[in-house]
Amino acid sequence: MSAPTAVLSVPRGTATADEQRRADLRRMKLVATSLIALAAVVYILAARWERSGGPEWVGYLAAAAEAGMIGGLADWFAVTALFRHPMRLPIPHTAIIPRKKDQLGDSLSTFVGENFLQESSVRARIDAVNVSPRLGAWLSEPENASRVSDEIAAWARGGLRVLGDRDVRATVEFAVMRKLATMDVSQPLGRVLAQVVADGAHRGLVDVIVDRTWLWLRDNKQTVMRTVAGQAPGWSPRFVDDLVAERIYGEIMRVATDVRDEPDHEIRGTVDRLLANLAQDLQVDLSTIHRVERARDDLLTHPGARGLLDYLWTSAQDSLADMVSDPQSGLRRELTEQLGRLGQSLQHDPDLAAKVDRWVADAVVHVVTSYRDDVTGVISDTVRAWDAEETSARIELHVGRDLQFIRINGFVVGALVGVVIHGLTQAFL
């Protein structure tokens, strides 16, 4: 059992237009056919009149009608042969479109590929369009920039909905966790820490730690003293332990105060050196690198790690969704303003305009050159899938009315040629 043949579908919205084309085609066919019938009647009457002794001009009329009839019939045959077998007779080289449909599709795809999908043609067309000035002028209008911002926000919301799907989120989380599990964190961490220490960017954090330590020592004097006194030997008198603890606490507070108040304190310098050494060890010391890897593995396998990742993911997604959904949010307003500035720049910055034009041209050329065969293949495959008879009927519906003028012109030219030939015959024979 053979597979069903695909037919050419007609969109619902084109039905009225097709009905009008069909009516026009019928009317033009009737006109062209009526001319042939008229020529036949005129020829019969003129030929009889001429044989019965009619005037000389009747011969010209008969010749014109005869040649016009022949020309009209010949062109009727030529036009009809494009779409079907004339009079249903299987005459060779007729019904050209149904028989050659696939070859026509291949030729059309080749023509499109060679004339429209070549790099030179694409670049020339893009240069002629003047993308940057037009885009800049359009984006400079506030309502247009706002429209683009709305569209970007809509795309973002759609993307966030997809990312919010439980299966998608689980897949992404799994991919992130797996990537983290195999990623070398020591080397980049060491480089970042070295740069932070070199720039002094860590000192703000050190200040916070020092301040918090000083505050805790100030507010927890009894805890510190009990801890110190608890280390004294059992035979030591209690008042001696308290005196020693008081003295040690006071010394600790003095050192903590000095560290807090002196940016160049020796302990701060020691912290800097420790962090610099740690940054170096993270990059070259195998023992430190292995310890970091074990800590990474322990952290990733901890039950709370996935929960933390899920919390961060959800929080970021919800925050971003709120910002893109609110037209008055700072993100949306900034996006609209940046689009407007981009439009102004595209109009007044020749370097930026040239760069954008080049980007657009390169992108379009890349798509065209990469997918040219696929595009032309779609044309060939689509035409091959069409039903031959339906395709022929559709083509005739669109161009058949104009082709009827060929028949009319054939009739007119034939009649004129007939008159000329008849005149030459009378003059020289």
C-alpha positions as CSV (number, residue, x, y, z in Angstrom):
1,M,0.0,0.0,0.0
2,S,1.6,3.2,-1.1
3,A,1.9,6.2,1.2
4,P,-0.6,9.0,0.7
5,T,0.6,11.9,-1.5
6,A,1.0,15.3,0.2
7,V,-1.2,18.0,-1.2
8,L,-0.6,21.7,-1.3
9,S,-2.6,23.2,1.6
10,V,-4.4,26.5,1.2
11,P,-4.5,28.9,4.2
12,R,-8.0,29.7,5.2
13,G,-7.4,33.5,4.8
14,T,-6.6,33.1,1.0
15,A,-9.9,31.5,0.1
16,T,-11.6,34.8,-1.0
17,A,-8.5,35.8,-3.0
18,D,-8.5,32.4,-4.7
19,E,-12.1,32.7,-5.6
20,Q,-11.5,36.0,-7.2
21,R,-8.5,34.6,-9.2
22,R,-10.6,31.6,-10.3
23,A,-13.3,34.0,-11.6
24,D,-10.8,36.1,-13.4
25,L,-9.2,33.1,-15.0
26,R,-12.6,31.8,-16.2
27,R,-13.4,35.2,-17.6
28,M,-10.1,35.5,-19.5
29,K,-10.4,31.9,-20.8
30,L,-13.9,32.7,-22.1
31,V,-12.6,35.9,-23.9
32,A,-9.7,34.0,-25.5
33,T,-11.8,31.1,-26.6
34,S,-14.6,33.4,-27.9
35,L,-12.1,35.1,-30.1
36,I,-11.2,31.8,-31.7
37,A,-14.9,30.9,-32.1
38,L,-15.5,34.4,-33.6
39,A,-12.6,33.9,-36.0
40,A,-14.1,30.5,-37.1
41,V,-17.5,32.0,-37.8
42,V,-16.0,35.0,-39.7
43,Y,-13.8,32.7,-41.7
44,I,-16.7,30.5,-42.8
45,L,-18.8,33.4,-43.8
46,A,-16.0,35.3,-45.5
47,A,-14.8,32.2,-47.4
48,R,-18.3,31.5,-48.8
49,W,-18.8,35.1,-49.7
50,E,-15.5,35.2,-51.5
51,R,-16.3,32.0,-53.5
52,S,-19.7,33.5,-54.5
53,G,-18.0,36.5,-56.1
54,G,-17.6,38.9,-53.1
55,P,-15.5,42.0,-53.2
56,E,-11.6,41.7,-53.0
57,W,-11.4,42.8,-49.4
58,V,-13.4,39.8,-48.3
59,G,-10.3,37.6,-49.1
60,Y,-8.3,39.7,-46.7
61,L,-11.0,39.2,-44.0
62,A,-11.0,35.4,-44.6
63,A,-7.2,35.3,-44.4
64,A,-7.1,37.3,-41.2
65,A,-9.7,35.1,-39.6
66,E,-8.0,31.9,-40.7
67,A,-4.6,32.9,-39.5
68,G,-6.0,34.4,-36.3
69,M,-7.8,31.1,-35.6
70,I,-4.6,29.1,-36.2
71,G,-2.5,31.5,-34.0
72,G,-5.1,31.3,-31.2
73,L,-5.3,27.5,-31.3
74,A,-1.5,27.2,-31.4
75,D,-1.2,29.4,-28.3
76,W,-4.1,27.6,-26.6
77,F,-2.2,24.4,-27.1
78,A,1.1,25.9,-25.8
79,V,-0.6,27.4,-22.7
80,T,-2.6,24.3,-21.9
81,A,0.4,22.0,-22.4
82,L,2.0,23.7,-19.4
83,F,-0.6,22.4,-17.0
84,R,-2.2,19.3,-18.6
85,H,-2.5,17.2,-21.7
86,P,-4.5,19.1,-24.3
87,M,-7.9,17.4,-24.8
88,R,-6.6,14.6,-22.5
89,L,-4.4,13.3,-25.2
90,P,-1.0,12.0,-24.0
91,I,0.9,14.1,-26.5
92,P,4.7,14.1,-25.8
93,H,6.1,17.2,-24.0
94,T,2.8,18.3,-22.6
95,A,1.6,18.5,-19.0
96,I,5.0,20.0,-18.3
97,I,4.4,21.3,-14.8
98,P,3.0,18.0,-13.4
99,R,5.7,15.9,-15.1
100,K,8.6,18.3,-14.3
101,K,7.4,19.4,-10.8
102,D,10.4,17.9,-9.0
103,Q,12.9,19.2,-11.5
104,L,11.3,22.6,-11.2
105,G,11.6,22.5,-7.4
106,D,15.3,21.6,-7.7
107,S,15.9,24.4,-10.2
108,L,14.1,26.9,-8.0
109,S,16.2,25.8,-5.0
110,T,19.3,26.1,-7.0
111,F,18.3,29.5,-8.3
112,V,17.6,30.8,-4.8
113,G,20.9,29.4,-3.5
114,E,22.9,30.9,-6.3
115,N,21.3,34.3,-6.5
116,F,19.9,35.1,-3.1
117,L,22.0,33.1,-0.6
118,Q,25.5,34.0,-1.6
119,E,27.7,36.1,0.7
120,S,28.2,38.9,-1.8
121,S,24.4,39.2,-2.4
122,V,23.7,39.2,1.3
123,R,26.3,41.8,2.2
124,A,25.2,44.0,-0.7
125,R,21.6,43.8,0.4
126,I,22.5,44.6,4.1
127,D,24.6,47.5,3.0
128,A,21.7,48.9,1.0
129,V,19.3,48.6,3.9
130,N,21.4,50.9,6.2
131,V,20.7,48.9,9.3
132,S,22.3,51.1,11.9
133,P,20.8,54.5,10.9
134,R,17.3,53.0,10.6
135,L,17.6,51.0,13.8
136,G,19.0,54.1,15.6
137,A,16.3,56.4,14.5
138,W,13.6,53.8,15.5
139,L,15.1,53.1,18.9
140,S,15.5,56.8,19.6
141,E,11.7,57.1,19.8
142,P,10.8,56.5,23.5
143,E,7.7,54.4,22.7
144,N,9.8,52.1,20.5
145,A,12.5,51.7,23.1
146,S,9.8,50.9,25.6
147,R,8.3,48.3,23.2
148,V,11.7,46.6,22.8
149,S,12.1,46.6,26.6
150,D,8.6,45.0,26.9
151,E,9.5,42.3,24.4
152,I,12.8,41.5,26.2
153,A,11.0,41.3,29.5
154,A,8.4,38.9,27.9
155,W,11.2,36.7,26.6
156,A,12.9,36.9,30.0
157,R,9.7,35.9,31.8
158,G,9.3,32.9,29.4
159,G,12.8,31.8,30.0
160,L,12.4,32.1,33.8
161,R,9.2,30.0,33.6
162,V,11.1,27.3,31.7
163,L,14.0,27.5,34.2
164,G,11.4,27.3,37.0
165,D,10.1,24.0,35.9
166,R,11.0,21.3,38.5
167,D,12.6,18.9,36.0
168,V,14.6,21.7,34.3
169,R,15.8,23.0,37.6
170,A,16.8,19.5,38.8
171,T,18.7,19.0,35.5
172,V,20.5,22.3,35.8
173,E,21.3,21.8,39.5
174,F,22.7,18.3,38.7
175,A,24.9,19.8,35.9
176,V,26.1,22.6,38.2
177,M,26.9,20.2,41.1
178,R,28.7,17.8,38.7
179,K,30.7,20.6,37.2
180,L,31.7,21.9,40.6
181,A,32.7,18.4,41.7
182,T,35.2,18.1,38.8
183,M,36.3,21.8,38.7
184,D,39.8,22.8,40.0
185,V,38.9,25.3,42.7
186,S,42.4,25.7,44.3
187,Q,44.2,27.3,41.4
188,P,41.6,30.0,40.7
189,L,40.9,30.5,44.4
190,G,44.6,31.0,45.0
191,R,44.9,33.5,42.1
192,V,41.9,35.5,43.3
193,L,43.2,35.5,46.9
194,A,46.6,36.7,45.8
195,Q,45.2,39.5,43.9
196,V,42.9,40.5,46.7
197,V,45.8,40.6,49.2
198,A,48.0,42.5,46.7
199,D,45.2,45.1,46.2
200,G,44.5,45.3,50.0
201,A,40.9,44.5,49.3
202,H,40.8,42.1,52.3
203,R,41.5,44.8,54.8
204,G,37.9,45.8,55.1
205,L,37.0,42.3,56.1
206,V,39.9,42.2,58.6
207,D,38.6,45.4,60.1
208,V,35.1,43.9,60.6
209,I,36.6,40.7,62.2
210,V,38.9,42.8,64.5
211,D,36.0,45.1,65.5
212,R,33.7,42.1,66.2
213,T,36.4,40.4,68.2
214,W,37.0,43.5,70.3
215,L,33.3,43.9,71.0
216,W,33.0,40.3,72.0
217,L,36.0,40.6,74.4
218,R,34.5,43.7,75.9
219,D,31.1,42.2,76.5
220,N,32.3,38.7,77.7
221,K,34.9,39.6,80.3
222,Q,33.7,37.0,82.8
223,T,33.7,34.2,80.1
224,V,37.3,35.0,79.3
225,M,38.4,35.1,82.9
226,R,36.6,31.9,83.8
227,T,38.3,30.2,80.8
228,V,41.8,31.5,81.9
229,A,41.2,30.6,85.6
230,G,40.1,27.2,84.6
231,Q,43.5,26.4,83.3
232,A,45.2,27.2,86.6
233,P,46.6,24.2,88.7
234,G,44.4,22.9,91.5
235,W,46.7,23.9,94.3
236,S,46.7,27.6,93.2
237,P,44.7,29.9,95.5
238,R,41.5,31.3,94.1
239,F,42.4,34.9,94.6
240,V,45.7,34.3,92.8
241,D,43.8,32.7,89.9
242,D,41.5,35.7,89.7
243,L,44.4,38.2,89.7
244,V,46.2,36.3,87.0
245,A,43.0,36.1,84.9
246,E,42.3,39.8,85.4
247,R,45.8,40.6,84.3
248,I,45.6,38.3,81.2
249,Y,42.2,39.7,80.2
250,G,43.6,43.2,80.5
251,E,46.5,42.3,78.2
252,I,44.2,40.7,75.7
253,M,42.0,43.8,75.6
254,R,45.1,46.0,75.2
255,V,46.3,44.0,72.2
256,A,42.8,43.9,70.7
257,T,42.5,47.6,71.1
258,D,45.9,48.2,69.5
259,V,45.0,46.0,66.6
260,R,41.7,47.7,66.1
261,D,43.2,51.2,66.2
262,E,46.5,50.8,64.4
263,P,46.1,49.9,60.6
264,D,49.8,49.0,60.5
265,H,49.8,46.8,63.6
266,E,52.2,43.8,63.5
267,I,49.3,41.4,63.9
268,R,47.6,42.8,60.8
269,G,50.8,42.4,58.9
270,T,51.0,38.8,60.1
271,V,47.5,38.3,58.8
272,D,48.5,39.7,55.4
273,R,51.5,37.4,55.2
274,L,49.4,34.4,56.2
275,L,46.8,35.1,53.5
276,A,49.6,35.7,50.9
277,N,51.2,32.4,51.9
278,L,47.8,30.6,51.7
279,A,47.3,32.1,48.2
280,Q,50.6,30.7,47.1
281,D,50.0,27.3,48.7
282,L,46.6,27.0,47.0
283,Q,48.4,27.2,43.7
284,V,51.5,25.1,44.2
285,D,51.3,23.1,47.5
286,L,49.9,19.6,46.8
287,S,48.9,19.1,50.4
288,T,46.9,22.3,50.5
289,I,45.3,21.6,47.1
290,H,44.2,18.1,48.2
291,R,42.8,19.5,51.4
292,V,40.8,22.0,49.5
293,E,39.5,19.3,47.1
294,R,38.4,17.2,50.1
295,A,36.7,20.2,51.6
296,R,34.9,20.8,48.3
297,D,33.8,17.2,48.1
298,D,32.5,17.2,51.6
299,L,30.6,20.5,51.0
300,L,29.0,19.2,47.8
301,T,27.9,15.9,49.4
302,H,26.5,17.6,52.4
303,P,22.6,17.5,52.5
304,G,22.4,21.2,52.9
305,A,24.5,22.0,49.8
306,R,21.7,21.2,47.4
307,G,19.2,23.0,49.6
308,L,21.4,26.1,49.6
309,L,21.8,25.9,45.8
310,D,18.0,25.5,45.4
311,Y,17.4,28.5,47.8
312,L,19.9,30.7,45.8
313,W,18.3,29.6,42.5
314,T,14.8,30.3,43.7
315,S,15.6,33.6,45.3
316,A,17.5,34.8,42.2
317,Q,14.7,33.7,39.9
318,D,12.0,35.3,42.0
319,S,13.9,38.6,42.3
320,L,14.6,38.7,38.6
321,A,11.0,37.8,37.7
322,D,9.7,40.6,39.9
323,M,12.1,43.1,38.3
324,V,11.3,42.2,34.7
325,S,7.5,42.0,35.3
326,D,7.3,45.5,36.8
327,P,7.5,48.2,34.1
328,Q,8.5,50.7,36.8
329,S,11.3,48.7,38.2
330,G,14.8,50.0,38.1
331,L,15.9,47.2,35.8
332,R,13.2,47.9,33.3
333,R,13.7,51.7,33.4
334,E,17.4,51.3,33.0
335,L,17.0,48.9,30.1
336,T,14.6,51.3,28.3
337,E,17.0,54.2,28.8
338,Q,20.0,52.2,27.6
339,L,18.1,51.2,24.4
340,G,17.3,54.9,23.8
341,R,21.0,55.8,24.3
342,L,21.9,53.0,21.9
343,G,19.6,54.5,19.3
344,Q,21.2,57.9,19.7
345,S,24.7,56.4,19.4
346,L,23.8,54.5,16.3
347,Q,22.9,57.8,14.6
348,H,25.8,59.9,15.8
349,D,28.7,57.5,16.3
350,P,30.0,56.3,12.9
351,D,32.4,53.8,14.4
352,L,29.6,52.1,16.4
353,A,27.3,52.2,13.5
354,A,29.9,50.6,11.2
355,K,30.6,48.0,13.9
356,V,26.9,47.1,14.3
357,D,26.5,46.9,10.5
358,R,29.5,44.6,10.4
359,W,28.1,42.4,13.2
360,V,24.7,42.1,11.5
361,A,26.3,41.3,8.1
362,D,28.6,38.7,9.6
363,A,25.8,37.1,11.6
364,V,23.5,36.9,8.5
365,V,26.3,35.7,6.3
366,H,27.2,33.0,8.9
367,V,23.6,31.8,9.0
368,V,23.2,31.9,5.2
369,T,26.5,30.1,4.4
370,S,26.0,27.6,7.2
371,Y,22.4,26.7,6.4
372,R,22.1,27.5,2.7
373,D,21.9,23.8,1.7
374,D,19.3,23.3,4.4
375,V,17.2,26.2,3.2
376,T,17.4,25.2,-0.5
377,G,16.7,21.6,0.6
378,V,13.5,22.7,2.2
379,I,12.4,24.2,-1.1
380,S,13.1,21.0,-3.0
381,D,11.6,18.7,-0.4
382,T,8.5,20.8,-0.1
383,V,7.9,20.9,-3.8
384,R,8.5,17.1,-4.0
385,A,5.9,16.6,-1.3
386,W,3.2,18.5,-3.3
387,D,0.7,16.6,-5.3
388,A,1.5,17.1,-9.0
389,E,-2.1,17.9,-10.2
390,E,-2.9,20.1,-7.2
391,T,0.4,22.0,-7.7
392,S,-0.4,22.5,-11.4
393,A,-3.8,23.8,-10.6
394,R,-2.5,26.2,-8.0
395,I,0.1,27.6,-10.3
396,E,-2.5,28.0,-13.1
397,L,-4.8,29.8,-10.7
398,H,-2.1,32.4,-10.0
399,V,-0.6,32.9,-13.5
400,G,-3.3,31.5,-15.8
401,R,-5.1,34.8,-16.2
402,D,-2.0,36.5,-17.6
403,L,-1.2,33.5,-19.8
404,Q,-4.6,34.0,-21.5
405,F,-3.2,37.2,-23.0
406,I,-0.7,35.0,-24.8
407,R,-3.6,33.3,-26.5
408,I,-5.2,36.7,-27.3
409,N,-1.9,38.1,-28.6
410,G,-1.5,34.9,-30.7
411,F,-4.9,35.5,-32.3
412,V,-4.1,39.2,-33.0
413,V,-0.6,38.5,-34.4
414,G,-1.9,35.6,-36.4
415,A,-4.6,37.7,-38.0
416,L,-2.1,40.5,-38.9
417,V,0.3,38.0,-40.4
418,G,-2.5,36.4,-42.3
419,V,-3.4,39.7,-43.9
420,V,0.2,40.4,-44.8
421,I,0.7,37.0,-46.4
422,H,-2.6,37.3,-48.3
423,G,-1.6,40.7,-49.6
424,L,1.8,39.4,-50.7
425,T,0.2,36.5,-52.4
426,Q,-2.2,38.8,-54.3
427,A,0.7,41.1,-55.3
428,F,3.3,38.6,-56.5
429,L,1.6,35.4,-57.3
